[in-house]
Amino acid sequence: MSDPHQTAVVTGAGRGFGRAVAAALVAAGTRVVGIARSRDDLRAAGDELGDLFTALAADATDEALARDVLHEHRPDLLVLNAGAAPPMAPVQEQTWESFSRNWHTDTRHAFGWTRAALREPLAPGSAVVTMSSGAALHGSPLSGGYAGAKAAVRHLSRYAAGESERAGLGIRFVALLPGMTPAGGVGETGVVGYAARQGVDRDTFVRAMQPVLTAEQVGEAVLKVAADPDAAPEYQLGSAGLSRIG
């Protein structure tokens, strides 16, 4: 295991998985720049996390933002977690605008920051941890293009790892694919949608899922793969922990 990272940038840091990741990093002594759209969420995160947390209210899909933040803060860890809650409806009830929402948020954001990490570039020994989804492997018929968008995010991480190796940059790229859980905002949306599809209430659906992945486990998993120079390129993540893919 390597020494703790000195500075991390976490997108989608205001709540859910991103806030839990930021909390885990701060607890480990890492300075965190947390990015989210909501000033209120960031203010609450800052109150919880203290002086090691710097809040930046901004749109994570902005490619200029990605370039500027990486250039100014020079992080040695980048956690790409931002994304939108997908509209929950079967495909025939979707529009192209609703179906493609996650391509314009999750995928676009991952593309912009991954590109910036390679072009800046981040320093040798840096790590980029990208949050994909178990839906990238198994699909998600009620969430429009979400599964495809997250599959693209997964592939982007693999592509970037190859480019880092080819150019001798020494930047590691790891993708995490968490299972559905009510612990995150997107997962809660999925839980409610699939509970309704099965004709049960939300709590009954969640009881059938036990044990569920917690936000704290996501934070711990990010710390683990970020600190491990021998981490695999991608992992599924569930309540039992990390499971290497391939």
HELIX and SHEET records of a PDB file:
HELIX    1   1 GLY A   16  ALA A   27  1                                  12    
HELIX    2   2 ARG A   39  LEU A   49  1                                  11    
HELIX    3   3 GLY A   50  LEU A   52  5                                   3    
HELIX    4   4 GLU A   63  HIS A   73  1                                  11    
HELIX    5   5 VAL A   91  GLU A   93  5                                   3    
HELIX    6   6 TRP A   96  PHE A   99  1                                   4    
HELIX    7   7 ARG A  101  ASN A  102  1                                   2    
HELIX    8   8 TRP A  103  THR A  107  3                                   5    
HELIX    9   9 ARG A  108  ARG A  119  1                                  12    
HELIX   10  10 ALA A  135  HIS A  138  1                                   4    
HELIX   11  11 TYR A  146  ALA A  167  1                                  22    
HELIX   12  12 GLY A  185  GLN A  198  1                                  14    
HELIX   13  13 ARG A  202  MET A  209  1                                   8    
HELIX   14  14 ALA A  215  ALA A  227  1                                  13    
SHEET    1   A 8 PHE A  53  ALA A  57  0                                        
SHEET    2   A 8 ARG A  31  ALA A  36  1                                        
SHEET    3   A 8 THR A   7  THR A  11  1                                        
SHEET    4   A 8 LEU A  77  LEU A  80  1                                        
SHEET    5   A 8 ALA A 127  MET A 131  1                                        
SHEET    6   A 8 ARG A 172  PRO A 178  1                                        
SHEET    7   A 8 GLU A 234  GLY A 238  1                                        
SHEET    8   A 8 GLY A 241  ARG A 244 -1                                        
END                                                                             
